[in-house]
Amino acid sequence: MKRIALFLATNIAVLLVLTIVARITGLDAWLAVHGQSLGGLLVFAALFGFGGSFISLAMSKTLAKRGMGVQVIDPQTTDPTGQWLVSVVAQHARNAGVGMPEVGIFDSAAPNAFATGMNRNSALVAVSTGLLQSMNRREVEAVLGHEMTHVSNGDMVTLTLIQGVMNTFVIFLSRVIGGLVDRSSDGRGAGYFITVIVSQVLLGFLASMIVMWFSRQREFRADRGGAQLAGRDNMIGALESLKHDQEPLPAQQFTAFGISDRPPAGGLARLFMSHPPLEERIAALRALSN
């Protein structure tokens, strides 16, 4: 539940910051006085809604390297493990028809991996030290195939677009609701501003559920891609290994593109999972024909 709270707090905080920026810069005031057109309001909402999402995506590789301490492997490295990881990713990239990504390792006892980047031909794929220690090479190959499928499917951009759409409508609808509640002459009363904030929080919860649903569907596709690139049994073996030590990524913004996510207790919390339960993912792979 702590991770769910963190995700919601992060997403809602972005919208609140944008709201405050609009207030300080006078954009909200301009809209209240001159922007009675719903079309104009929608353009404003889209600018802010997509802006934050794409800025975050554009910075994702830098944030991964600095925030998570990802050490990119030199393609000319003489380290046997590094050489092997680069060769596996290179093979997967060729089979998936995408450009060679950067390959990195980050220090974490928990077995995990993730892919990020704004361009499918210039991505970053990283694995944890814990994953390399807890899985055999065939399972690691499957995990890398899973991540390369995220890259080849353009999942990073797809989820960014979905998040941008959700943010746009949260910003748009919250201001429409604020205008309905506060009908003061200048449209800038305290009731308007408070209503906008409360509406963004509530609508942010609903938007997060939708984004997480899409994320879970992309995970099933990535599992199938990992099975095609490295073998179904190896992909199943990797997921089975994760059941023994399932931890989220240290940096929450990369969780949707990781190999696993800690399962919540159940109930409503399930709606905010970025990954389906491992049992469901394994069952879906077993249902595939050999």
C-alpha positions as CSV (number, residue, x, y, z in Angstrom):
1,M,0.0,0.0,0.0
2,K,2.9,2.4,0.6
3,R,3.9,2.1,-3.1
4,I,0.3,2.7,-4.2
5,A,0.2,5.8,-2.0
6,L,3.5,7.0,-3.4
7,F,2.3,6.5,-7.0
8,L,-0.9,8.4,-6.4
9,A,0.9,11.1,-4.4
10,T,3.4,11.6,-7.2
11,N,0.9,11.8,-10.0
12,I,-1.5,14.0,-8.1
13,A,1.4,16.2,-7.0
14,V,2.4,16.8,-10.6
15,L,-1.1,18.0,-11.4
16,L,-1.2,20.2,-8.2
17,V,2.1,21.8,-9.2
18,L,0.8,22.5,-12.6
19,T,-2.3,24.1,-11.1
20,I,-0.2,26.3,-8.8
21,V,2.0,27.3,-11.8
22,A,-1.1,28.2,-13.8
23,R,-2.3,30.2,-10.8
24,I,1.0,32.1,-10.3
25,T,1.5,32.8,-14.0
26,G,-2.0,34.0,-14.4
27,L,-3.1,31.4,-16.9
28,D,-6.0,30.4,-14.7
29,A,-7.1,34.0,-14.4
30,W,-6.9,34.5,-18.1
31,L,-9.0,31.4,-18.7
32,A,-11.5,32.5,-16.1
33,V,-11.9,35.9,-17.8
34,H,-11.3,35.1,-21.5
35,G,-11.2,31.4,-21.9
36,Q,-14.9,30.6,-21.6
37,S,-14.5,28.4,-24.7
38,L,-14.2,24.8,-23.8
39,G,-12.0,24.3,-26.8
40,G,-9.5,26.9,-25.4
41,L,-9.6,25.2,-22.0
42,L,-8.9,21.8,-23.6
43,V,-5.9,23.2,-25.4
44,F,-4.6,24.6,-22.1
45,A,-5.2,21.3,-20.3
46,A,-3.5,19.3,-23.1
47,L,-0.4,21.6,-23.0
48,F,0.0,21.0,-19.3
49,G,-1.2,17.4,-19.3
50,F,1.2,16.1,-22.0
51,G,4.0,18.5,-21.1
52,G,4.8,16.9,-17.7
53,S,4.6,13.4,-19.1
54,F,6.9,13.9,-22.0
55,I,9.4,15.9,-20.0
56,S,9.6,13.0,-17.5
57,L,10.1,10.5,-20.4
58,A,12.8,12.7,-22.0
59,M,14.7,12.7,-18.8
60,S,14.1,9.1,-17.9
61,K,17.5,7.7,-19.1
62,T,19.4,10.4,-17.2
63,L,17.3,9.9,-14.1
64,A,17.9,6.2,-14.2
65,K,21.6,6.6,-14.5
66,R,21.9,9.2,-11.8
67,G,18.9,8.4,-9.5
68,M,19.3,4.6,-9.5
69,G,23.1,4.5,-10.1
70,V,22.8,2.5,-13.3
71,Q,26.3,1.8,-14.6
72,V,26.2,1.6,-18.4
73,I,28.4,-1.3,-19.8
74,D,31.0,-0.3,-22.3
75,P,30.4,-2.3,-25.5
76,Q,34.1,-3.0,-25.6
77,T,34.3,-4.3,-22.0
78,T,36.5,-7.2,-21.1
79,D,34.3,-8.2,-18.2
80,P,32.7,-11.7,-19.0
81,T,29.4,-10.8,-17.4
82,G,29.2,-7.5,-19.2
83,Q,30.2,-9.0,-22.5
84,W,27.5,-11.7,-22.1
85,L,24.8,-9.1,-21.2
86,V,25.6,-6.9,-24.2
87,S,25.7,-9.9,-26.6
88,V,22.3,-11.1,-25.4
89,V,20.6,-7.7,-25.7
90,A,22.2,-7.2,-29.1
91,Q,20.7,-10.5,-30.3
92,H,17.3,-9.6,-28.9
93,A,17.5,-6.2,-30.5
94,R,18.2,-7.8,-33.9
95,N,15.4,-10.2,-33.5
96,A,13.0,-7.5,-32.4
97,G,14.0,-5.2,-35.2
98,V,15.1,-2.2,-33.0
99,G,18.3,-0.3,-32.5
100,M,20.9,-1.5,-30.0
101,P,20.0,0.0,-26.6
102,E,22.4,1.0,-23.8
103,V,22.9,-1.9,-21.3
104,G,23.4,-1.3,-17.7
105,I,23.6,-2.8,-14.2
106,F,22.3,-1.2,-11.0
107,D,23.1,-2.3,-7.4
108,S,20.0,-3.8,-5.8
109,A,19.7,-7.1,-3.8
110,A,16.2,-7.5,-5.2
111,P,15.9,-9.3,-8.7
112,N,14.5,-6.8,-11.1
113,A,15.1,-5.1,-14.5
114,F,13.6,-2.3,-16.5
115,A,13.7,-0.5,-19.8
116,T,13.3,3.2,-20.5
117,G,13.9,5.8,-23.1
118,M,12.1,8.1,-25.4
119,N,13.1,6.4,-28.6
120,R,12.8,2.6,-29.3
121,N,16.0,2.8,-31.2
122,S,17.9,4.5,-28.4
123,A,16.7,3.0,-25.2
124,L,18.3,1.8,-21.9
125,V,17.9,-1.7,-20.5
126,A,19.2,-2.4,-17.0
127,V,19.3,-5.4,-14.7
128,S,19.9,-5.5,-11.0
129,T,22.8,-7.3,-9.3
130,G,20.2,-9.3,-7.4
131,L,18.7,-10.6,-10.6
132,L,22.1,-11.7,-12.0
133,Q,22.8,-13.5,-8.7
134,S,19.4,-15.2,-8.3
135,M,18.6,-16.4,-11.9
136,N,20.4,-18.7,-14.3
137,R,21.5,-17.3,-17.6
138,R,18.5,-18.7,-19.6
139,E,16.1,-16.9,-17.2
140,V,18.1,-13.7,-17.4
141,E,17.9,-14.0,-21.2
142,A,14.1,-14.3,-20.9
143,V,13.9,-11.2,-18.6
144,L,16.0,-9.2,-21.1
145,G,13.6,-10.5,-23.9
146,H,10.7,-9.2,-21.8
147,E,12.4,-5.8,-21.5
148,M,13.3,-5.7,-25.2
149,T,9.7,-6.4,-26.0
150,H,8.7,-3.3,-24.0
151,V,11.2,-1.4,-26.2
152,S,10.1,-2.8,-29.5
153,N,6.4,-2.3,-28.7
154,G,7.1,1.3,-27.8
155,D,5.5,0.8,-24.4
156,M,7.4,3.8,-22.8
157,V,5.9,6.2,-25.3
158,T,2.5,4.5,-25.3
159,L,2.1,4.7,-21.5
160,T,3.3,8.3,-21.6
161,L,0.7,9.2,-24.2
162,I,-2.0,7.5,-22.1
163,Q,-0.8,9.3,-19.0
164,G,-0.9,12.6,-20.9
165,V,-4.5,12.0,-22.1
166,M,-5.5,11.2,-18.5
167,N,-3.8,14.3,-17.1
168,T,-5.4,16.4,-19.8
169,F,-8.9,15.3,-18.9
170,V,-8.2,15.6,-15.2
171,I,-7.1,19.2,-15.6
172,F,-9.9,20.0,-18.0
173,L,-12.7,18.4,-16.0
174,S,-11.5,19.8,-12.7
175,R,-11.7,23.3,-14.1
176,V,-15.1,22.7,-15.6
177,I,-16.3,21.5,-12.2
178,G,-14.7,24.5,-10.5
179,G,-16.5,26.8,-12.8
180,L,-19.8,25.2,-12.1
181,V,-19.3,25.4,-8.3
182,D,-18.0,29.0,-8.3
183,R,-20.0,31.3,-10.5
184,S,-18.5,34.5,-9.1
185,S,-18.3,37.3,-11.7
186,D,-14.6,37.0,-12.3
187,G,-14.5,33.2,-11.9
188,R,-11.5,33.4,-9.6
189,G,-13.1,32.9,-6.2
190,A,-11.7,30.7,-3.4
191,G,-14.4,28.2,-4.2
192,Y,-13.2,27.8,-7.7
193,F,-9.6,27.1,-6.7
194,I,-10.4,24.8,-3.8
195,T,-12.9,22.8,-6.1
196,V,-10.2,22.5,-8.8
197,I,-7.7,21.0,-6.3
198,V,-10.2,18.6,-4.7
199,S,-11.5,17.5,-8.2
200,Q,-7.9,16.9,-9.4
201,V,-7.2,14.6,-6.4
202,L,-10.4,12.6,-6.9
203,L,-10.1,12.4,-10.7
204,G,-6.4,11.6,-10.3
205,F,-7.4,8.4,-8.6
206,L,-9.6,7.3,-11.4
207,A,-7.0,8.3,-14.0
208,S,-4.4,6.2,-12.2
209,M,-6.6,3.1,-12.4
210,I,-7.0,3.5,-16.1
211,V,-3.2,3.9,-16.7
212,M,-2.4,0.9,-14.5
213,W,-4.9,-1.2,-16.4
214,F,-3.1,-0.4,-19.6
215,S,0.2,-1.1,-18.0
216,R,-1.0,-4.6,-16.9
217,Q,-2.1,-5.4,-20.4
218,R,1.4,-4.4,-21.8
219,E,3.0,-6.8,-19.3
220,F,1.2,-9.8,-20.7
221,R,2.4,-8.8,-24.2
222,A,6.0,-8.3,-22.9
223,D,5.9,-11.8,-21.3
224,R,4.8,-13.3,-24.6
225,G,7.6,-11.4,-26.4
226,G,10.1,-12.6,-23.8
227,A,8.9,-16.2,-24.4
228,Q,9.3,-15.8,-28.2
229,L,12.8,-14.3,-27.9
230,A,14.2,-16.7,-25.2
231,G,11.8,-19.6,-24.9
232,R,8.5,-20.0,-23.0
233,D,9.9,-22.3,-20.3
234,N,12.7,-19.8,-19.6
235,M,10.2,-17.0,-19.3
236,I,8.1,-19.1,-16.9
237,G,11.2,-20.0,-15.0
238,A,12.2,-16.3,-14.6
239,L,8.7,-15.4,-13.3
240,E,8.8,-18.4,-10.9
241,S,12.1,-17.2,-9.5
242,L,10.6,-13.8,-8.9
243,K,7.9,-15.3,-6.7
244,H,10.5,-16.0,-4.1
245,D,11.8,-12.4,-3.8
246,Q,9.5,-10.0,-5.4
247,E,10.4,-6.3,-4.8
248,P,9.5,-3.1,-6.7
249,L,12.2,-1.0,-8.3
250,P,13.9,1.5,-6.1
251,A,12.7,4.4,-8.3
252,Q,8.9,4.4,-8.7
253,Q,8.8,6.1,-12.1
254,F,10.4,3.0,-13.7
255,T,8.1,0.4,-12.1
256,A,5.7,0.1,-15.1
257,F,8.6,-1.0,-17.3
258,G,10.2,-3.4,-14.8
259,I,9.9,-7.1,-14.7
260,S,7.8,-7.2,-11.5
261,D,5.9,-5.3,-8.9
262,R,5.1,-6.2,-5.3
263,P,1.5,-7.5,-5.1
264,P,-0.8,-5.5,-2.9
265,A,-3.0,-7.1,-0.2
266,G,-5.9,-7.3,-2.6
267,G,-9.3,-5.5,-3.0
268,L,-9.2,-2.0,-4.4
269,A,-5.4,-1.9,-4.2
270,R,-5.3,-4.4,-7.1
271,L,-6.6,-1.6,-9.4
272,F,-3.4,0.3,-8.9
273,M,-1.0,-2.5,-9.7
274,S,1.4,-1.8,-12.6
275,H,1.9,-5.6,-13.2
276,P,-0.6,-8.5,-13.1
277,P,0.0,-11.0,-10.3
278,L,2.8,-13.4,-11.2
279,E,0.5,-16.4,-11.0
280,E,-1.7,-14.9,-13.7
281,R,1.3,-14.1,-15.9
282,I,2.6,-17.7,-15.5
283,A,-0.8,-19.1,-16.3
284,A,-1.1,-17.0,-19.4
285,L,2.3,-18.3,-20.6
286,R,1.4,-21.9,-19.9
287,A,-1.7,-21.5,-22.0
288,L,0.5,-20.6,-25.0
289,S,1.1,-23.4,-27.4
290,N,4.7,-24.7,-27.5
